């Protein structure tokens, strides 16, 4: 790969709620341009609340808006594009979809943000994105499937599980398309004009039914379930060049190298870690606590359904230990929505910011109640899907709003520290914890709770854990190594 010193690398993050781009270059990996825009891509699923679906074209339209903000002169210096984004989810598309120019595809939906690509809408060349939040695969359905040949557990929202569910319950969707991948793989395939999609081991592992050591799909188990395995993308290692930009795209020159897409958690961790003695806790919509594993002898060789820590491929054939909680800012957002709903019953409409500011003000100097305990697992956990939220120890003197909100915040950190306690981090040589994510940056109460639960380590806030930045950093590092 030809990477001249004055060339820049573009990182793209196709997230769950927003799209972000980051342009970096120079010896110090200086961030030259960065922008994030909400995508508002959620659409109604035809199976109701159990489904979680997004319009991938709206996501790409949001990306186009981000790219248009980059100065033209900087676009001309882009040498490599590295795309990351929401893991686990899956979408399907036809060969015809890859033959369409992406700008043309976006122009075709100008002013139409209400498409539903699922069901029997056979005129579309791509399906909805079935996201990682999808809950259509019940525990009973998952237990009916063959056991994966992998140390990673299968969960609802995982690409292979979703496709197997579709094969059984909505086979018309599967039969219409010839390719599958994450929304990031869809973008890579479109930019490079690939007939067969390419993905990285990081994303393949997030789908289930993937052997990370052999770097191969569990073809026999998937075939046994009736899935056409030729739907699956070709899997490569991180840093693999998927192809080149086939034509000018939003002012970026044709011929620019495009890498196989990466996982957002891996890129987020990569963006802030400076040593192998550090771990990252990132709390935004959900919560992830992760660190690169130094001693591979500690890696489990078999799946453990009771273990909340999983080991996903990282970079340079290493693994990332991850405690990925499904509960984070989404729980507090639900709490805020509940309060607003109650107030509306009395004719009061209170803005989001006022509710948040009041809750933090009321709880910031509160000490945790000795009796009121909140288990805030509204969304269950992958290692325990049936886990529900609960409140215990209610008494007449602990129901004030500040105490209740403080207990919810404390419960979120109780949950994470149960999944990955400080003793586990110390056992793995971790002596520093980097706190990141929108919830920690905006909520002093949550920062206090992180310090309370992980205070035995050196805790540092302020470093923004950012997937788009991590993708660009990795692309630049990989680019230099290939010189």
C-alpha positions in Angstrom: 0.0 0.0 0.0 1.4 3.3 -1.0 1.1 5.7 1.9 2.9 9.0 1.5 3.6 11.2 4.6 1.2 13.9 3.5 -1.7 11.5 3.0 -4.6 11.3 5.4 -6.8 8.4 6.6 -10.5 8.6 7.0 -12.3 6.7 9.7 -16.1 6.2 9.4 -18.3 4.9 12.3 -21.8 3.8 11.3 -23.2 3.7 14.8 -26.6 2.7 16.3 -27.9 6.3 16.7 -25.3 8.4 14.8 -22.7 8.5 12.1 -19.3 9.9 12.6 -16.3 10.6 10.4 -12.7 11.4 11.5 -9.8 12.5 9.4 -6.3 12.1 10.8 -2.7 12.4 9.6 0.8 13.3 10.5 3.4 11.6 12.8 1.3 12.4 15.9 -2.0 11.2 14.3 -3.5 14.6 14.5 -7.3 14.9 14.2 -7.8 17.3 11.3 -11.6 17.0 11.0 -14.3 15.3 12.9 -18.1 15.4 12.8 -21.0 13.4 14.1 -24.6 13.5 13.0 -27.7 11.6 14.3 -29.0 9.2 11.8 -32.6 8.7 12.9 -32.6 5.4 11.0 -34.9 3.4 13.2 -38.0 2.1 11.5 -41.0 0.0 12.6 -40.5 -3.7 12.5 -43.2 -5.8 11.1 -43.0 -8.1 14.1 -43.6 -5.3 16.6 -41.5 -4.5 19.6 -39.4 -7.7 19.5 -37.8 -6.4 16.3 -35.2 -3.7 16.0 -34.7 -2.5 12.4 -33.0 0.4 10.7 -33.0 1.7 7.1 -29.4 1.3 5.9 -29.9 3.9 3.2 -30.8 6.6 5.7 -27.6 5.7 7.5 -25.6 6.1 4.3 -27.4 9.4 3.6 -26.3 10.7 7.0 -22.8 9.6 6.2 -22.9 11.6 3.0 -23.9 14.7 5.0 -20.8 14.1 7.2 -18.5 13.7 4.3 -19.8 16.9 2.7 -18.5 18.9 5.6 -14.9 17.8 5.0 -12.9 20.5 3.2 -12.3 19.7 -0.4 -8.5 20.1 -0.1 -8.4 17.5 2.7 -10.5 15.1 0.7 -7.9 15.1 -2.0 -5.3 13.9 0.4 -7.2 10.9 1.7 -5.2 7.7 1.0 -7.1 5.1 3.0 -10.7 4.6 4.3 -11.4 2.4 7.3 -15.1 1.8 8.2 -16.3 0.6 11.6 -19.7 0.5 13.2 -22.4 -1.4 15.1 -21.5 -5.0 15.5 -23.7 -8.1 15.5 -26.4 -6.8 13.2 -27.1 -8.1 9.7 -28.6 -7.0 6.4 -29.0 -8.7 3.1 -28.7 -7.4 -0.5 -28.8 -8.4 -4.1 -26.1 -8.4 -6.7 -27.9 -5.5 -8.4 -27.5 -3.4 -5.3 -23.7 -3.5 -5.7 -24.0 -2.4 -9.3 -25.7 0.9 -8.4 -23.7 4.0 -7.8 -24.0 4.9 -4.1 -24.7 8.6 -4.8 -27.4 7.6 -7.2 -28.9 5.2 -4.6 -29.0 8.0 -2.0 -30.5 10.5 -4.5 -33.3 8.0 -5.2 -34.5 8.2 -1.6 -34.3 12.0 -1.3 -37.2 13.1 0.8 -38.3 9.6 1.6 -37.2 8.5 5.1 -40.1 6.2 5.8 -39.3 3.2 3.7 -39.8 -0.2 5.2 -37.6 -2.7 3.3 -38.7 -5.8 5.1 -41.8 -8.0 4.7 -42.7 -8.8 1.2 -41.5 -5.5 -0.4 -39.7 -7.4 -3.2 -38.9 -4.3 -5.2 -36.0 -3.3 -3.0 -32.5 -4.4 -3.6 -31.6 -4.6 0.1 -33.3 -5.6 3.3 -33.5 -3.6 6.5 -30.7 -3.7 8.9 -31.7 -6.0 11.7 -29.7 -4.5 14.5 -27.9 -5.9 17.5 -30.8 -4.7 19.7 -33.2 -7.2 17.9 -35.0 -9.5 20.3 -36.8 -11.8 17.9 -34.7 -14.8 18.8 -36.2 -16.2 22.1 -34.2 -18.4 24.4 -36.3 -21.3 23.2 -35.4 -20.7 19.6 -31.7 -20.3 20.4 -31.7 -23.5 22.3 -33.2 -25.3 19.4 -30.2 -24.4 17.2 -27.1 -26.6 16.8 -24.3 -25.7 19.3 -21.8 -23.3 17.7 -18.2 -24.5 17.3 -16.9 -21.4 19.0 -15.9 -20.2 22.4 -18.4 -17.3 21.9 -22.0 -17.7 22.9 -24.9 -17.2 20.5 -27.4 -14.4 21.4 -30.4 -12.7 20.0 -29.4 -9.8 17.7 -26.4 -11.8 16.4 -26.3 -11.9 12.6 -26.4 -15.7 12.1 -29.1 -16.1 14.7 -31.2 -13.5 13.0 -30.8 -15.1 9.6 -31.7 -18.5 11.0 -34.9 -17.0 12.5 -35.7 -15.3 9.1 -35.1 -18.6 7.3 -37.7 -20.3 9.5 -40.3 -17.5 9.9 -39.8 -15.1 7.0 -38.0 -17.2 4.3 -39.1 -14.8 1.6 -36.6 -12.2 2.8 -33.7 -14.6 2.8 -34.6 -16.0 -0.7 -34.6 -12.6 -2.3 -31.0 -11.8 -1.7 -27.6 -13.3 -2.5 -25.4 -11.5 0.0 -25.3 -10.6 3.7 -23.1 -8.6 6.0 -23.1 -5.8 8.5 -24.1 -2.3 7.2 -20.4 -1.5 7.2 -19.7 -4.5 4.9 -22.5 -3.3 2.6 -20.8 0.1 2.3 -17.4 -1.5 1.7 -18.8 -3.8 -1.0 -20.6 -0.8 -2.7 -17.5 1.4 -2.6 -15.3 -1.3 -4.0 -17.8 -2.8 -6.4 -17.4 -6.2 -4.8 -19.5 -9.1 -6.1 -18.9 -11.0 -2.9 -18.8 -9.0 0.4 -15.7 -9.1 2.6 -15.7 -8.7 6.4 -13.1 -8.9 9.2 -12.8 -11.6 11.8 -13.9 -8.9 14.4 -17.3 -8.6 12.8 -17.7 -12.3 11.8 -17.1 -13.3 15.4 -19.9 -10.9 16.5 -22.4 -12.9 14.4 -22.0 -16.3 16.1 -21.2 -19.6 14.4 -17.6 -18.4 13.7 -14.5 -20.2 14.9 -12.1 -17.4 15.8 -9.0 -19.6 16.0 -9.6 -21.3 12.6 -11.0 -18.0 11.2 -13.9 -19.9 9.6 -17.7 -20.1 9.6 -19.4 -23.1 11.2 -20.6 -24.2 7.7 -21.9 -27.6 8.8 -24.1 -26.3 11.7 -25.5 -23.5 9.5 -26.2 -25.9 6.6 -27.9 -28.3 9.0 -30.3 -25.4 9.8 -31.0 -24.8 6.1 -29.1 -21.6 5.7 -27.5 -21.1 2.3 -23.9 -20.5 3.4 -23.0 -18.8 0.2 -24.9 -15.8 1.7 -22.0 -15.3 4.2 -19.2 -12.8 3.6 -15.6 -13.8 2.9 -13.6 -13.3 6.1 -10.2 -11.6 6.4 -7.9 -10.3 9.1 -8.0 -6.6 10.2 -5.9 -4.4 8.0 -6.8 -6.4 4.8 -7.4 -4.2 1.8 -10.9 -5.0 0.6 -10.4 -3.0 -2.6 -10.3 0.5 -4.0 -12.9 3.2 -4.4 -14.3 2.6 -7.9 -15.3 6.1 -8.6 -15.2 9.6 -7.1 -17.3 9.6 -3.9 -18.4 12.8 -2.2 -15.3 14.5 -3.5 -12.9 11.6 -2.5 -10.8 10.5 -5.4 -11.3 7.1 -7.1 -8.5 4.6 -6.4 -8.4 5.3 -2.6 -7.8 2.1 -0.6 -10.7 0.7 1.4 -10.0 -1.7 4.3 -12.3 -4.5 5.5 -14.7 -3.2 8.1 -13.9 -3.5 11.8 -15.8 -3.8 15.1 -16.8 -0.5 16.9 -15.8 -1.8 20.3 -12.3 -2.8 19.1 -11.8 0.6 17.4 -13.1 2.5 20.4 -10.7 0.7 22.7 -7.8 1.2 20.2 -8.4 5.0 20.2 -7.5 5.5 23.8 -5.3 2.7 25.1 -1.7 3.5 25.5 -0.4 0.3 27.2 -1.5 -3.2 28.0 -2.0 -2.3 31.7 -5.0 -0.2 30.8 -8.7 -1.0 30.5 -11.5 1.1 29.1 -15.1 1.5 30.5 -17.3 3.1 27.9 -20.8 4.1 29.0 -23.2 5.5 26.4 -26.4 3.8 25.2 -25.0 0.5 26.6 -21.8 -0.2 28.6 -18.6 -2.0 27.7 -15.6 -2.7 30.0 -12.7 -4.1 28.0 -9.0 -4.7 27.8 -6.6 -6.6 25.5 -5.6 -10.0 26.9 -1.9 -10.3 27.4 -1.8 -13.9 28.4 -3.6 -16.1 25.9 -3.4 -19.0 28.4 -6.3 -17.2 30.2 -8.5 -17.5 27.1 -11.4 -20.0 27.5 -11.4 -22.7 24.8 -15.1 -23.4 25.2 -18.2 -21.3 25.6 -19.5 -20.8 29.2 -23.2 -19.7 29.2 -22.8 -18.3 32.7 -19.7 -16.2 32.1 -20.5 -12.5 31.4 -17.0 -11.9 29.9 -16.4 -12.8 26.3 -13.3 -12.7 24.2 -13.5 -11.1 20.8 -10.8 -10.8 18.1 -8.8 -7.6 18.5 -5.8 -6.7 16.4 -2.6 -8.6 15.5 -4.2 -11.9 16.4 -4.9 -10.9 20.0 -8.2 -10.9 21.8 -10.2 -8.3 23.7 -11.8 -9.3 27.0 -15.2 -7.6 27.0 -18.0 -7.3 29.6 -20.7 -5.9 27.3 -23.7 -4.9 29.3 -26.9 -4.1 27.4 -27.8 -1.6 30.2 -26.3 1.9 30.3 -27.6 5.2 29.3 -30.7 3.5 27.8 -31.8 2.7 31.3 -31.5 6.3 32.6 -33.2 7.5 29.4 -36.1 5.1 30.2 -36.2 6.5 33.8 -36.4 10.1 32.4 -39.1 9.1 29.9 -41.0 7.5 32.8 -40.9 10.7 34.8 -42.0 12.7 31.8 -44.9 10.4 31.2 -46.0 10.7 34.8 -45.8 14.5 34.6 -47.9 14.6 31.4 -50.7 12.8 33.3 -50.9 16.0 35.4 -50.7 18.3 32.4 -47.0 19.1 32.8 -44.5 18.9 29.9 -40.9 19.1 31.1 -38.0 19.3 28.6 -35.3 16.6 28.6 -32.5 18.9 29.7 -34.4 20.2 32.7 -35.2 16.6 33.9 -31.6 15.5 33.5 -30.2 18.6 35.2 -32.6 18.3 38.1 -31.9 14.6 38.6 -28.2 15.1 38.7 -28.5 18.1 41.0 -30.7 16.2 43.5 -28.5 13.1 43.5 -24.9 14.4 43.2 -24.4 14.8 47.0 -26.4 11.8 48.0 -24.9 8.8 49.6 -26.2 5.5 48.6 -29.2 4.3 50.6 -28.3 1.3 52.8 -31.7 -0.2 52.0 -32.9 0.9 48.6 -31.3 -1.4 46.0 -32.0 -1.1 42.3 -31.2 -3.8 39.8 -31.6 -1.8 36.6 -31.3 -4.5 34.0 -34.3 -3.4 32.0 -32.9 -5.0 28.8 -31.6 -8.2 30.3 -28.0 -9.4 29.6 -26.6 -11.7 26.9 -25.4 -14.2 29.5 -28.8 -13.9 31.3 -31.5 -12.9 28.8 -34.3 -13.5 31.4 -32.8 -11.2 34.0 -35.3 -8.4 34.8 -35.0 -5.1 36.6 -36.1 -4.8 40.3 -36.2 -2.5 43.2 -35.9 -3.8 46.8 -35.7 -2.3 50.2 -38.3 0.5 49.7 -39.1 2.4 52.8 -40.8 5.7 53.7 -37.5 7.6 54.0 -35.7 6.5 50.8 -38.2 7.4 48.1 -37.1 10.9 47.4 -36.1 11.5 43.8 -32.4 12.1 44.4 -32.0 8.9 46.4 -33.9 6.9 43.7 -31.8 8.3 40.8 -28.6 7.7 42.7 -29.6 4.1 43.4 -30.3 3.6 39.7 -26.8 4.9 38.8 -25.2 2.8 41.5 -27.1 -0.2 40.2 -25.7 0.2 36.7 -22.1 0.1 38.1 -23.0 -2.8 40.5 -24.1 -4.7 37.4 -20.9 -4.0 35.4 -18.7 -4.7 38.4 -20.4 -8.1 38.9 -19.7 -8.9 35.3 -16.0 -7.8 35.5 -14.9 -7.1 39.1 -11.8 -5.1 39.9 -10.1 -8.3 41.1 -10.5 -9.8 37.6 -8.8 -6.7 36.1 -6.0 -6.9 38.6 -5.5 -10.6 37.9 -4.9 -9.6 34.3 -2.3 -7.0 35.1 -4.6 -4.0 34.7 -3.7 -1.0 36.9 -5.5 1.9 35.1 -9.1 2.4 34.0 -10.0 5.0 31.4 -13.6 6.2 31.6 -15.3 7.3 28.4 -18.6 7.7 26.8 -21.4 10.3 26.6 -23.0 9.3 29.9 -19.8 9.7 31.9 -18.9 13.0 30.2 -22.4 14.5 31.1 -23.2 12.8 34.4 -21.0 13.5 37.5 -23.0 11.0 39.5 -22.0 8.2 37.1 -18.3 9.3 37.3 -18.6 9.1 41.1 -20.0 5.6 40.9 -17.1 4.5 38.6 -14.6 5.8 41.2 -16.5 4.0 44.0 -16.6 0.7 42.2 -13.1 0.7 40.6 -11.2 3.1 42.9 -8.5 0.5 43.6 -7.3 1.2 40.1 -6.1 4.6 38.8 -9.2 6.0 37.1 -8.9 8.7 34.5 -11.7 10.6 32.8 -11.6 12.9 29.8 -10.2 10.7 27.1 -12.9 10.3 24.5 -13.2 6.7 23.4 -14.2 7.1 19.7 -14.7 4.4 17.1 -14.2 6.6 14.1 -11.0 7.9 15.5 -9.8 4.4 16.3 -10.6 3.2 12.8 -8.6 6.1 11.3 -5.7 5.6 13.7 -5.5 1.9 12.8 -5.7 2.7 9.1 -2.8 5.1 9.4 -0.7 2.7 11.5 -1.4 -0.1 9.0 -0.6 2.2 6.1 2.8 3.1 7.6 3.7 -0.5 8.2 2.9 -1.4 4.6 5.2 1.3 3.2 
